Amino acid sequence: MISRYTRPVMENLWSDQNRYNRWLDIERYVVEAWESLKVIPQGVAERLKQATVDPERVNIYEKTFHHDVIAFINAAGETVSPEDAKYIHFGLTSTDVVDTALSSLIRDSLEIILEDLIQLRLVVRELAVRYKMVPIMGRTHGIHAEPTSFGLKLALWWLELGRDYDRIGRARDMISVIKISGAVGNYANIPPDIEEIVAQKLRMKPAPLSTQVLQRDRHAEVISSLAILAGTLDKIATEIRHLQRTEVGEVAEPFEEGQRGSSAMPHKRNPVMAEQISGLSRILRGYVTPALEDVALWHERDISHSSVERVIFPDATTLADYLLHIVTRIMQGLTVNTKRMRENIDLTGGLVFSQKILLTLVEAGMTREEAYKRVQAHAMAAMHESVPSFKDRILHDPDLSQYLSAEKIQSLFAIEPYLKEVDTIYRRIGLLDDKEGE
Protein backbone atom coordinates (compact mmCIF):
# COMPACT_ATOMS: atom_id res chain seq x y z
CA MET A 1 0.00 0.00 0.00
CA ILE A 2 1.25 3.50 -0.79
CA SER A 3 2.57 5.49 2.16
CA ARG A 4 -0.30 8.01 1.94
CA TYR A 5 -2.71 5.41 3.31
CA THR A 6 -0.32 3.52 5.59
CA ARG A 7 0.12 4.03 9.31
CA PRO A 8 3.55 3.19 10.80
CA VAL A 9 2.27 0.22 12.81
CA MET A 10 1.21 -1.61 9.64
CA GLU A 11 4.19 -0.43 7.62
CA ASN A 12 6.51 -2.00 10.19
CA LEU A 13 4.46 -5.18 10.47
CA TRP A 14 4.47 -5.88 6.73
CA SER A 15 8.03 -4.73 6.02
CA ASP A 16 10.43 -7.15 4.34
CA GLN A 17 12.67 -6.97 7.38
CA ASN A 18 9.90 -7.99 9.76
CA ARG A 19 8.76 -10.79 7.44
CA TYR A 20 12.28 -12.23 7.22
CA ASN A 21 12.70 -11.88 10.97
CA ARG A 22 9.51 -13.89 11.42
CA TRP A 23 10.82 -16.55 9.04
CA LEU A 24 14.03 -16.67 11.06
CA ASP A 25 12.10 -17.03 14.32
CA ILE A 26 10.24 -20.01 12.88
CA GLU A 27 13.45 -21.61 11.62
CA ARG A 28 14.96 -21.23 15.08
CA TYR A 29 11.86 -22.60 16.81
CA VAL A 30 12.05 -25.65 14.56
CA VAL A 31 15.71 -26.17 15.50
CA GLU A 32 14.80 -25.85 19.19
CA ALA A 33 12.13 -28.50 18.66
CA TRP A 34 14.60 -30.82 16.91
CA GLU A 35 17.01 -30.34 19.82
CA SER A 36 14.26 -31.29 22.29
CA LEU A 37 13.84 -34.52 20.32
CA LYS A 38 17.62 -35.02 20.42
CA VAL A 39 17.96 -35.03 16.64
CA ILE A 40 20.07 -31.86 16.36
CA PRO A 41 23.06 -31.19 18.69
CA GLN A 42 22.28 -29.08 21.72
CA GLY A 43 23.22 -25.40 21.48
CA VAL A 44 22.54 -24.83 17.79
CA ALA A 45 19.26 -22.98 18.42
CA GLU A 46 20.94 -20.74 20.99
CA ARG A 47 23.69 -19.82 18.54
CA LEU A 48 21.12 -19.20 15.81
CA LYS A 49 19.81 -16.30 17.90
CA GLN A 50 22.82 -14.44 16.54
CA ALA A 51 21.63 -14.97 12.94
CA THR A 52 20.34 -11.96 11.04
CA VAL A 53 18.76 -11.39 7.65
CA ASP A 54 19.57 -8.44 5.42
CA PRO A 55 16.77 -7.95 2.83
CA GLU A 56 19.34 -6.67 0.36
CA ARG A 57 21.32 -9.90 0.63
CA VAL A 58 18.10 -11.86 0.05
CA ASN A 59 17.48 -9.80 -3.09
CA ILE A 60 20.97 -10.52 -4.36
CA TYR A 61 20.62 -14.25 -3.82
CA GLU A 62 17.14 -14.30 -5.34
CA LYS A 63 18.46 -12.88 -8.61
CA THR A 64 20.46 -16.10 -8.92
CA PHE A 65 18.11 -18.66 -7.37
CA HIS A 66 14.74 -17.17 -8.43
CA HIS A 67 13.44 -18.59 -5.15
CA ASP A 68 12.93 -16.31 -2.19
CA VAL A 69 13.11 -18.95 0.54
CA ILE A 70 16.37 -20.42 -0.74
CA ALA A 71 17.68 -16.85 -1.00
CA PHE A 72 16.62 -16.26 2.61
CA ILE A 73 18.28 -19.47 3.82
CA ASN A 74 21.56 -18.44 2.23
CA ALA A 75 21.37 -14.87 3.51
CA ALA A 76 20.68 -16.06 7.06
CA GLY A 77 23.21 -18.87 6.85
CA GLU A 78 26.10 -16.58 6.00
CA THR A 79 25.67 -14.79 9.37
CA VAL A 80 26.43 -17.91 11.45
CA SER A 81 28.94 -20.73 11.25
CA PRO A 82 28.58 -23.30 8.44
CA GLU A 83 28.13 -26.01 11.09
CA ASP A 84 25.10 -24.23 12.53
CA ALA A 85 23.81 -22.94 9.18
CA LYS A 86 23.29 -26.47 7.88
CA TYR A 87 20.45 -26.94 10.36
CA ILE A 88 18.48 -23.95 9.10
CA HIS A 89 15.43 -25.34 7.25
CA PHE A 90 16.18 -28.90 8.44
CA GLY A 91 13.26 -31.16 7.45
CA LEU A 92 11.18 -28.27 6.15
CA THR A 93 9.59 -27.26 2.89
CA SER A 94 9.30 -23.61 1.94
CA THR A 95 5.64 -23.22 2.83
CA ASP A 96 6.23 -24.64 6.31
CA VAL A 97 7.96 -21.34 6.96
CA VAL A 98 6.10 -19.03 4.58
CA ASP A 99 2.55 -20.10 5.41
CA THR A 100 3.22 -20.24 9.13
CA ALA A 101 4.77 -16.78 9.06
CA LEU A 102 1.96 -15.38 6.92
CA SER A 103 -0.66 -16.72 9.33
CA SER A 104 1.13 -15.16 12.27
CA LEU A 105 1.48 -11.80 10.51
CA ILE A 106 -2.18 -11.80 9.51
CA ARG A 107 -3.08 -12.69 13.10
CA ASP A 108 -1.00 -9.78 14.39
CA SER A 109 -2.52 -7.36 11.87
CA LEU A 110 -6.05 -8.41 12.80
CA GLU A 111 -5.31 -7.83 16.46
CA ILE A 112 -4.33 -4.25 15.59
CA ILE A 113 -7.57 -3.87 13.63
CA LEU A 114 -9.61 -5.29 16.51
CA GLU A 115 -8.06 -2.74 18.86
CA ASP A 116 -8.90 0.00 16.31
CA LEU A 117 -12.50 -1.22 16.33
CA ILE A 118 -12.68 -1.08 20.11
CA GLN A 119 -11.59 2.57 20.06
CA LEU A 120 -14.04 3.52 17.30
CA ARG A 121 -16.95 1.82 19.05
CA LEU A 122 -16.19 3.71 22.26
CA VAL A 123 -16.42 7.02 20.40
CA VAL A 124 -19.62 6.05 18.56
CA ARG A 125 -21.19 4.75 21.77
CA GLU A 126 -20.57 8.06 23.53
CA LEU A 127 -22.20 9.95 20.65
CA ALA A 128 -25.15 7.56 20.59
CA VAL A 129 -25.81 8.20 24.27
CA ARG A 130 -25.32 11.97 23.93
CA TYR A 131 -27.76 12.33 21.03
CA LYS A 132 -30.22 9.66 22.13
CA MET A 133 -33.26 11.95 22.18
CA VAL A 134 -32.27 14.40 19.45
CA PRO A 135 -34.89 14.25 16.68
CA ILE A 136 -33.77 14.04 13.06
CA MET A 137 -35.59 13.51 9.80
CA GLY A 138 -35.72 9.86 8.84
CA ARG A 139 -35.35 9.36 5.10
CA THR A 140 -36.22 6.45 2.84
CA HIS A 141 -35.30 6.47 -0.85
CA GLY A 142 -33.62 9.81 -0.01
CA ILE A 143 -37.05 11.34 0.71
CA HIS A 144 -38.41 12.58 4.04
CA ALA A 145 -40.20 9.70 5.76
CA GLU A 146 -40.84 10.15 9.49
CA PRO A 147 -38.88 11.68 12.37
CA THR A 148 -36.50 9.45 14.27
CA SER A 149 -33.62 9.88 16.70
CA PHE A 150 -30.12 10.86 15.63
CA GLY A 151 -28.94 8.66 18.48
CA LEU A 152 -30.56 5.66 16.81
CA LYS A 153 -28.45 6.21 13.69
CA LEU A 154 -25.33 6.20 15.84
CA ALA A 155 -26.52 3.22 17.88
CA LEU A 156 -27.09 1.30 14.65
CA TRP A 157 -23.48 1.98 13.62
CA TRP A 158 -22.24 0.94 17.07
CA LEU A 159 -24.09 -2.36 16.80
CA GLU A 160 -22.86 -3.08 13.28
CA LEU A 161 -19.27 -2.28 14.26
CA GLY A 162 -19.76 -4.82 17.05
CA ARG A 163 -20.70 -7.46 14.52
CA ASP A 164 -17.62 -6.51 12.50
CA TYR A 165 -15.53 -6.98 15.63
CA ASP A 166 -16.98 -10.45 16.23
CA ARG A 167 -16.60 -11.39 12.57
CA ILE A 168 -12.95 -10.31 12.39
CA GLY A 169 -12.30 -12.00 15.73
CA ARG A 170 -13.57 -15.26 14.27
CA ALA A 171 -11.43 -14.75 11.17
CA ARG A 172 -8.39 -14.14 13.39
CA ASP A 173 -9.04 -17.42 15.17
CA MET A 174 -9.52 -19.20 11.85
CA ILE A 175 -6.18 -17.97 10.49
CA SER A 176 -4.25 -18.59 13.73
CA VAL A 177 -2.98 -21.97 12.59
CA ILE A 178 0.37 -23.17 11.33
CA LYS A 179 1.58 -25.97 9.13
CA ILE A 180 4.94 -27.65 9.54
CA SER A 181 4.10 -30.94 7.92
CA GLY A 182 6.42 -31.25 4.95
CA ALA A 183 6.19 -31.24 1.19
CA VAL A 184 2.69 -32.73 0.89
CA GLY A 185 1.44 -32.38 4.46
CA ASN A 186 1.96 -35.96 5.63
CA TYR A 187 4.92 -35.47 8.01
CA ALA A 188 7.14 -37.79 5.95
CA ASN A 189 10.33 -35.96 6.96
CA ILE A 190 9.32 -34.13 10.10
CA PRO A 191 7.26 -35.41 13.04
CA PRO A 192 4.04 -33.72 14.21
CA ASP A 193 5.74 -33.02 17.55
CA ILE A 194 7.81 -30.32 15.87
CA GLU A 195 4.67 -28.59 14.65
CA GLU A 196 3.11 -28.73 18.12
CA ILE A 197 6.17 -27.16 19.75
CA VAL A 198 6.43 -24.35 17.19
CA ALA A 199 2.69 -23.63 17.41
CA GLN A 200 2.96 -23.11 21.16
CA LYS A 201 5.82 -20.65 20.74
CA LEU A 202 3.78 -18.65 18.21
CA ARG A 203 0.58 -18.74 20.34
CA MET A 204 -1.15 -20.62 17.55
CA LYS A 205 -2.42 -24.12 16.76
CA PRO A 206 -1.42 -26.72 14.18
CA ALA A 207 -3.86 -27.07 11.30
CA PRO A 208 -5.64 -30.42 11.76
CA LEU A 209 -4.74 -31.33 8.18
CA SER A 210 -2.87 -29.53 5.43
CA THR A 211 -1.26 -30.24 2.09
CA GLN A 212 1.92 -28.39 1.20
CA VAL A 213 -0.05 -25.29 2.17
CA LEU A 214 -2.70 -24.17 4.60
CA GLN A 215 -6.08 -24.25 2.91
CA ARG A 216 -7.05 -20.89 1.45
CA ASP A 217 -10.66 -20.84 2.62
CA ARG A 218 -9.14 -19.56 5.87
CA HIS A 219 -7.49 -16.67 4.08
CA ALA A 220 -10.62 -15.92 2.08
CA GLU A 221 -12.56 -15.63 5.33
CA VAL A 222 -10.12 -12.99 6.57
CA ILE A 223 -10.44 -10.88 3.43
CA SER A 224 -14.21 -11.30 3.40
CA SER A 225 -14.50 -10.10 7.00
CA LEU A 226 -12.39 -7.04 6.19
CA ALA A 227 -14.49 -6.36 3.09
CA ILE A 228 -17.66 -6.41 5.19
CA LEU A 229 -15.99 -4.00 7.61
CA ALA A 230 -15.25 -1.75 4.64
CA GLY A 231 -18.95 -1.88 3.79
CA THR A 232 -19.83 -0.70 7.29
CA LEU A 233 -17.33 2.16 7.17
CA ASP A 234 -18.53 3.17 3.71
CA LYS A 235 -22.10 3.13 5.04
CA ILE A 236 -21.13 5.53 7.84
CA ALA A 237 -19.18 7.76 5.47
CA THR A 238 -21.99 7.84 2.91
CA GLU A 239 -24.48 8.93 5.57
CA ILE A 240 -22.17 11.71 6.74
CA ARG A 241 -21.60 12.84 3.15
CA HIS A 242 -25.34 13.15 2.59
CA LEU A 243 -26.03 14.88 5.90
CA GLN A 244 -23.23 17.40 5.19
CA ARG A 245 -24.76 18.49 1.87
CA THR A 246 -25.58 22.21 1.77
CA GLU A 247 -29.33 21.66 1.54
CA VAL A 248 -29.26 19.21 4.48
CA GLY A 249 -26.53 20.62 6.74
CA GLU A 250 -27.19 18.41 9.77
CA VAL A 251 -23.66 17.13 10.43
CA ALA A 252 -20.17 17.88 9.15
CA GLU A 253 -16.83 16.15 9.39
CA PRO A 254 -13.99 18.08 11.11
CA PHE A 255 -12.50 21.08 9.32
CA GLU A 256 -9.18 22.04 10.83
CA GLU A 257 -7.51 25.41 11.29
CA GLY A 258 -5.89 26.43 8.02
CA GLN A 259 -7.65 23.73 5.99
CA ARG A 260 -8.80 24.59 2.46
CA GLY A 261 -11.82 23.10 0.72
CA SER A 262 -11.17 24.21 -2.84
CA SER A 263 -8.38 25.78 -4.86
CA ALA A 264 -10.96 28.04 -6.53
CA MET A 265 -13.87 28.54 -4.07
CA PRO A 266 -12.94 29.83 -0.59
CA HIS A 267 -16.36 29.00 0.84
CA LYS A 268 -16.07 25.24 0.29
CA ARG A 269 -16.08 22.80 3.20
CA ASN A 270 -16.15 19.40 1.53
CA PRO A 271 -16.55 15.98 3.21
CA VAL A 272 -13.18 14.85 1.85
CA MET A 273 -12.39 12.36 4.61
CA ALA A 274 -15.75 10.64 4.22
CA GLU A 275 -15.27 10.58 0.45
CA GLN A 276 -11.84 9.04 0.93
CA ILE A 277 -13.39 6.33 3.09
CA SER A 278 -15.94 5.52 0.38
CA GLY A 279 -13.23 5.37 -2.28
CA LEU A 280 -10.74 3.22 -0.36
CA SER A 281 -13.52 0.89 0.78
CA ARG A 282 -14.09 0.01 -2.87
CA ILE A 283 -10.49 -1.13 -3.14
CA LEU A 284 -10.70 -3.22 0.02
CA ARG A 285 -13.93 -4.90 -1.09
CA GLY A 286 -12.28 -5.61 -4.44
CA TYR A 287 -9.84 -8.02 -2.79
CA VAL A 288 -12.62 -10.53 -2.10
CA THR A 289 -12.63 -11.97 -5.61
CA PRO A 290 -8.89 -12.78 -5.80
CA ALA A 291 -9.04 -14.22 -2.26
CA LEU A 292 -11.85 -16.55 -3.28
CA GLU A 293 -10.05 -17.48 -6.49
CA ASP A 294 -7.06 -18.57 -4.37
CA VAL A 295 -9.07 -21.31 -2.67
CA ALA A 296 -8.87 -23.67 -5.65
CA LEU A 297 -5.25 -24.81 -6.11
CA TRP A 298 -3.92 -27.78 -8.03
CA HIS A 299 -3.57 -31.03 -6.09
CA GLU A 300 -1.40 -30.53 -2.98
CA ARG A 301 -0.61 -26.96 -4.05
CA ASP A 302 0.45 -24.67 -6.82
CA ILE A 303 1.91 -21.20 -6.50
CA SER A 304 -0.80 -19.15 -8.21
CA HIS A 305 -1.99 -17.82 -4.84
CA SER A 306 1.40 -16.55 -3.72
CA SER A 307 1.68 -13.44 -5.87
CA VAL A 308 -1.90 -12.49 -5.03
CA GLU A 309 -1.33 -12.74 -1.30
CA ARG A 310 1.83 -10.67 -1.39
CA VAL A 311 -0.46 -7.82 -2.45
CA ILE A 312 -3.86 -8.34 -0.87
CA PHE A 313 -2.95 -9.14 2.74
CA PRO A 314 -0.60 -6.23 3.41
CA ASP A 315 -2.90 -3.92 1.46
CA ALA A 316 -6.22 -5.10 2.91
CA THR A 317 -5.10 -5.02 6.53
CA THR A 318 -3.25 -1.72 6.06
CA LEU A 319 -6.32 -0.14 4.45
CA ALA A 320 -8.64 -1.46 7.17
CA ASP A 321 -6.38 0.02 9.85
CA TYR A 322 -6.18 3.35 8.02
CA LEU A 323 -9.93 3.53 7.39
CA LEU A 324 -10.74 2.82 11.02
CA HIS A 325 -8.31 5.53 12.08
CA ILE A 326 -9.94 8.09 9.75
CA VAL A 327 -13.51 7.18 10.74
CA THR A 328 -12.54 7.55 14.39
CA ARG A 329 -11.11 11.02 13.66
CA ILE A 330 -14.34 12.01 11.94
CA MET A 331 -16.52 10.80 14.78
CA GLN A 332 -14.34 12.48 17.41
CA GLY A 333 -14.63 15.81 15.64
CA LEU A 334 -18.14 15.49 14.21
CA THR A 335 -20.11 18.75 14.09
CA VAL A 336 -23.78 18.13 14.88
CA ASN A 337 -26.32 20.85 14.04
CA THR A 338 -29.40 19.92 16.09
CA LYS A 339 -31.13 23.19 15.16
CA ARG A 340 -30.89 22.32 11.46
CA MET A 341 -32.18 18.83 12.17
CA ARG A 342 -35.35 20.31 13.64
CA GLU A 343 -35.69 22.81 10.80
CA ASN A 344 -35.53 19.98 8.28
CA ILE A 345 -38.28 18.09 10.11
CA ASP A 346 -40.47 21.20 9.78
CA LEU A 347 -39.42 21.83 6.17
CA THR A 348 -42.47 20.20 4.56
CA GLY A 349 -45.08 21.80 6.77
CA GLY A 350 -46.04 18.61 8.55
CA LEU A 351 -46.11 16.16 5.64
CA VAL A 352 -44.01 13.72 7.63
CA PHE A 353 -46.87 13.18 10.10
CA SER A 354 -49.19 11.78 7.42
CA GLN A 355 -49.15 8.20 8.76
CA LYS A 356 -50.26 9.36 12.21
CA ILE A 357 -53.22 11.13 10.62
CA LEU A 358 -54.05 8.12 8.45
CA LEU A 359 -54.06 5.68 11.36
CA THR A 360 -56.04 7.99 13.64
CA LEU A 361 -58.71 8.47 10.96
CA VAL A 362 -59.02 4.71 10.59
CA GLU A 363 -59.30 4.32 14.35
CA ALA A 364 -62.02 7.00 14.32
CA GLY A 365 -64.12 5.01 11.83
CA MET A 366 -63.03 6.03 8.32
CA THR A 367 -62.08 3.22 5.92
CA ARG A 368 -58.38 2.88 5.30
CA GLU A 369 -58.78 3.42 1.55
CA GLU A 370 -60.80 6.61 2.00
CA ALA A 371 -58.45 7.91 4.71
CA TYR A 372 -55.42 7.22 2.54
CA LYS A 373 -56.93 9.05 -0.44
CA ARG A 374 -57.90 12.12 1.58
CA VAL A 375 -54.55 12.42 3.36
CA GLN A 376 -52.59 11.77 0.17
CA ALA A 377 -54.60 14.40 -1.72
CA HIS A 378 -53.75 17.03 0.87
CA ALA A 379 -50.11 15.93 0.89
CA MET A 380 -49.73 16.17 -2.88
CA ALA A 381 -51.42 19.58 -2.91
CA ALA A 382 -49.14 20.87 -0.16
CA MET A 383 -46.09 19.65 -2.03
CA HIS A 384 -47.24 21.54 -5.12
CA GLU A 385 -48.14 24.70 -3.19
CA SER A 386 -46.75 25.09 0.32
CA VAL A 387 -49.45 27.60 1.35
CA PRO A 388 -51.67 26.56 2.94
CA SER A 389 -49.50 24.00 4.67
CA PHE A 390 -50.35 20.33 4.90
CA LYS A 391 -51.26 20.82 8.54
CA ASP A 392 -53.62 23.70 7.73
CA ARG A 393 -55.25 21.72 4.93
CA ILE A 394 -55.97 18.86 7.34
CA LEU A 395 -57.28 21.25 10.01
CA HIS A 396 -59.68 22.94 7.63
CA ASP A 397 -61.05 19.86 5.83
CA PRO A 398 -64.70 19.63 6.94
CA ASP A 399 -64.91 15.95 6.04
CA LEU A 400 -62.01 15.12 8.32
CA SER A 401 -63.31 17.28 11.14
CA GLN A 402 -66.26 14.88 11.38
CA TYR A 403 -63.77 12.31 12.64
CA LEU A 404 -61.08 14.36 14.39
CA SER A 405 -61.25 17.49 16.50
CA ALA A 406 -58.86 20.38 15.88
CA GLU A 407 -57.19 19.60 19.19
CA LYS A 408 -56.69 15.98 18.19
CA ILE A 409 -55.24 16.97 14.82
CA GLN A 410 -52.82 19.38 16.51
CA SER A 411 -51.60 16.58 18.76
CA LEU A 412 -50.76 14.40 15.73
CA PHE A 413 -48.05 16.83 14.64
CA ALA A 414 -45.92 16.27 17.75
CA ILE A 415 -42.38 14.87 17.71
CA GLU A 416 -42.54 13.07 21.05
CA PRO A 417 -44.38 9.91 19.89
CA TYR A 418 -41.54 9.18 17.47
CA LEU A 419 -39.07 9.06 20.36
CA LYS A 420 -41.18 7.25 22.95
CA GLU A 421 -39.58 3.82 22.40
CA VAL A 422 -35.99 4.99 22.02
CA ASP A 423 -35.19 4.02 25.62
CA THR A 424 -36.70 0.59 24.99
CA ILE A 425 -34.42 0.10 22.00
CA TYR A 426 -31.38 1.35 23.92
CA ARG A 427 -32.08 -1.11 26.72
CA ARG A 428 -32.47 -3.94 24.22
CA ILE A 429 -29.08 -3.28 22.65
CA GLY A 430 -27.23 -2.60 25.90
CA LEU A 431 -26.82 1.18 25.68
CA LEU A 432 -29.13 1.89 28.61
CA ASP A 433 -29.39 0.29 32.03
CA ASP A 434 -32.82 -0.85 33.23
CA LYS A 435 -33.07 2.07 35.67
CA GLU A 436 -31.97 4.71 33.18
CA GLY A 437 -34.47 6.72 31.19
CA GLU A 438 -37.25 6.26 33.74
N, C-alpha and C positions, 0 to 999 in steps of 0.2 A: 504494500500500500504506500502511496506517496506520502511524504512527510507532512503535508498540509493536513491530513486527516489521521495522523498517527500520534498517540500520546506516548511519552517515554517508556511507560511501564510495558506496553506491548512491543514497542520497538526493541527493547532489550530482550524481552522474552523470545521473540522470533528472529533474533540476530543469528548470523552464521556462527559466531563465536559461542553463543549460548547453546545452539543446537549441537555443535561438536563437543562442547563440554558435557552435555547430557549423554551423548554417545559414549564418551570416555568414562563417565560414571557407570554406565551399564556394563561396559567391558570390564571395568574393575570389579563391579559386584559379581559378575560371572566368575572371575578369577578367584575372588573370595569364596564363592560357593564351591568351586572345584577344590580349593585348599581344604575346605571343611570336610570334603569327601575323600581327602588324602590322595587326590589324583595329581595335583600340581604341588611342587615344593612349597613349604611354608615360607612366607616373607615376600613372595612375588607381589601380591596385592598391595602390601604396604609400600613397597618400592614404586609401584605403579602410580601412587599418589603424587609422585614427582613428575609424571608425564604431563605434557601440555600439547595443545593443538593450535597451530597457527593457520588460520583460514587461507592465507596466501600460499603456504606450503601445500595445502590440500589442492588448491587451484592448479599449482604447478604439476603435481603428480597426476591430477585428473586429465590434464592435456595429453599425457602419455597413455594412461590406463583407460580413459573414457569410462570410468567407474568410480563413483564418489566414495563408496565405502572402502574400496581397496586403497584409494588415494588417502583417505583418513587414516587407515591402519598404518600406512607407511609414514605419514606425517607424525603420528603419535609415537610410532616405534622408534623413530630417530632421536627422540628426546630421552630415551632410557637405554639401558644396556641391551645388546642383542640377545642375551640369555633371558632377560625378562620380556623383551619385545615379542619373542616367539609365542608367548602365551596370550597375547592380545588376539581376540577373536577365536580362541580355542574352542572347537566344537560348534561354532555358530555359523549361521547363514546371515546374509546381509540384513534381511528383514527382521531377524531376531532383534537386532539393534535398532534399525530404522523405525519399524512399527511400534516397538516398545517406547522409544523416545518420543515419537509423534503422539502416541496416546497420552504420555505424561505431560507433554507441552500443551496439548489440547485441554487436558484436565486443569492444568495451571491457569490457562487463559480463561476457561469457563468460571473458575473460582474468582477471578478478577471481575468478570462480568456479573456474577451473582452478587458480589459486594457492591458494584455499581447500582444494581437493581434495588438493593436494600436502601441505599442512600436516596435514590429517586423516589421510592415509595414513601419514605419518611416525609419528604417535601410535599408530595401530592396529598398524603394523608392530612397534613397540617392545613393545607389549603381547603380540602374537602370539609374539614370540621369548621374552619373559619367562615366559609361561605355557604354553610348548610342551608340556611333559610333565606338566602338571597334569590329573589325571583329573576328569571331570565326567560326569554322567548324560546319555547321549544319549536324546532323546525323539522318538518318532514318534506322530502323532495326539494329542500331549499326554501320552502314556503312556510310562513307562520302557521303553526298548528295550535298548540295550547301552552300556557305558561308552565314552567317547571322550575326546578331549583338549580342554580349554578353549581351548588355543592354536589348534586347528584351526578353532574357531568364528571366532576373531579373524582367522586367516589367510584364511578364506573371505570375510570382509568386506573385507579388504585387497585381495584379488583382484578382487572385484566393483567396489569403488571405482576400481580401475585401469581396468576396462572402462568405467566411467562417464567417467573422465578421457579415454580415447581417443574415446569417443562424442561427448562435448561438444567435444573438439578438432576432430573432423571437422565438427561442426555449425558451429563458429566459422569454419573454412575455407570452408564452404559459403556462409555469410552474408557473408563478407568480399569482397563485390562491390558495384560501384556501377553506376548507370545515369545517364548524361547524354546522352540520345539523342533528346530532343524529345517532342512530343505523342503520337506513336504508335510511337516507338522506331526510326524509320528515318533519323534524322540529317538531316531535311529542312532544318532551320534552324541546325544546329550540327554541325561536322565531328567525326568520331571522334577526331581528334587532341586535342581539348579533353578528352574523357573519359579518354584515356590519361594526359594530364598531371595531371589532378585525382586520378586513381587512385593515381599514384605518390606524390603529396603526402600522401594518406591511408593509405599502406601497404596498399593494396587493389588489386583487379583489376577491369577492366570486365567486366560480364556479357557473355558471347558474343552474346546476343540478348535483347532485352527488348521489351515493348510500352510503354505509358506508365508501366508499373510493373515492378519486379523481380517475378519469378514467385514465388508464395507457397508453393510446395513447399519452398523454402529456409527460410522462416520456420517452417513446420510442423515441419521437421526439428529446428530449435532447440528449440521447445517440447516436442517428443517426447523429445528427449534429456534435457531438464530433468525431465520427468515420470518418466522411467525412473530418474534420479538420486533423485527423491523416493521412488520405490518402494524403492530400496536403503536410504535413510535411515530410512524407515518400518520396513523389515525389521529393521534394527539396533535401533531404538527398541522395537519390539514384543518382540524377544527380551529386552531389558533389563527391560521391564515385567513379563514373565512371571517372569524369574529373580529379580526383586525382591519378588515376592509373599511374604507372611508364611510360607506353608507350604513355600516353596522356599528363599528367603533366600540365594542364592548370589552375587549381585552387587547393587549399589545405586548409583544415580546420586549425585553430590555433594549434600551437605546442609550448607549454610554456617552459620557462627556467627550466631545470632540468627534463623535461618529458622524459620518455622512451617509445620506440615503441615496443620493444621485449625483452624478458628475454635472448634470445640467439643471436639476430642479431642487433648489435649497429646501423646499418644504417637505420633501419626501422622507417618510419613515417607513421603510419597507420591512416585511417579516422575513428577512434574509436567512436567519438561523432556521426558522421553521421550513423555509423552502429548501434549504440545504439538507435538512433531515429527510424531506420527501424524496429528494433526488438520490441521496446516498442509500436510502432504503431500497430503491429500485435495484441498485447494484447488488446489495446483500441478498435480496430475494432471488436475484438471477443466478446465484450459486447453487440453488436447489437442483436444477436440471443436471449439471455436471456431476454433482454428488450422487444423484440417483443413478446416473449412467455408470458410475464407478462400481456399482454393486456387482454387476455381471462381468466376471473375469474368466479367462480361459483356465479350465482344469484347476490345478492347485495354485496357480496365479499367472498373471502376465504383468507387464509394467505399464499398461495404458493409464492406470490410475495415478501413477507417481507424479507425472508432470502437472496433472490437474491439482493434486493436493498441495504441491509446493506453492500454488497460487491461492487456492480458495481458503485454506485454513488460516494462514497468517492474515489474509485480507478480510475474511468474514469476521474473525474474532476482533481484529483491530478496528474494523468499522463499527461493530456492535459496541465496543468500549467507547469509541469516540461519540457515537450517536447518543448513548446514555449520558455521557458527560454534558453534551450540548443541551439535551432535553432538560436535564437537571438545572443547568444555568438559566434556561428560559423560565422554568417554573419558579425558581428562587427569585427571579426579578420580574415576574409577571405583573403588568399593570392591569388592574381590574376596575372598570368604570361602571359601578352599580347604578349610577344615575342614568347613564345611557341605556342600560339594560331595561330599566323601568320605562324610559321614554319609548323604546322599541316595542314594548308590550302594548303601550297605548297608541302606537302609530296608526293602527287600522280602525280606531274609533270603536273598539269593542268586538270586532269580528271574531276574535279568538275565543270568545265565550259562547259561540254558537251552539256547541254541543250541550252545554248546561241548559240553554233555553229549550233546545229540542227535547231533551229528556224530561224537563219539568212540564212542558206542554203535554207530553204523552202521559205523565203521571196525573195531570189534571183532567185527562179525559179525551184529548184530541188523538186521532189516529196517527201512527208514526208517519205514514206517507203524507198526510196533509200537513203535519207539523214540519216535516222536512222541507216540503215545497214552500211553505210560507217563510220559514227562516232563511232558506237558500235564496228566495226572491229578494228579500231585504238585504242579504249579504252581497249579492251580485250588484244590486242597485247602489249600495254604499261604496263598493269598489269602483264603480263607474263615476259616481259623484259623491264626494266625501261629505257634503252638506245636503241634507241632514245626515248625521252619523248613523251608523248601524244601530247604536243604542237608542237614539231618538226615534228611529223608524219603528223599532220594536215597541217602544213606550207609547207611541201614538197610533198603533194599529188597533182599530176598534174590535176586530175579530179576535185578536189575541187577548185583549183586555177582558174578554168574556171568561177567559181561563186563568189569567194571571193579573194580580193587582200591580199597580205601579211600584209599590214597595217591594213586592216579590221580585219584579223584574230588576229593580235596582240592586237587589241582593245577589243576583246572578252574575253581576259584573265585578265580583270581588276576587282578589288574588288568593286569599287565605285558603279556600278549599283545595287549591292545587298544591298546597304545601302541607296539608294536614297529616299525610302519611309518611312524610320524610323521616321523622324520628323512627317510625316502624321499620322503614327500610334500613336506616343506619344501624338499628339494633340487630337486624337480621344479618347484616354483613360484618358486624363486629366493630363498627365505628362509634357506637354509643352504648354505654353501660345501661343496664335495666333501669337504674334510678335517674339517669340523665334525661332531660327533655320533659320531665313531668311538671 
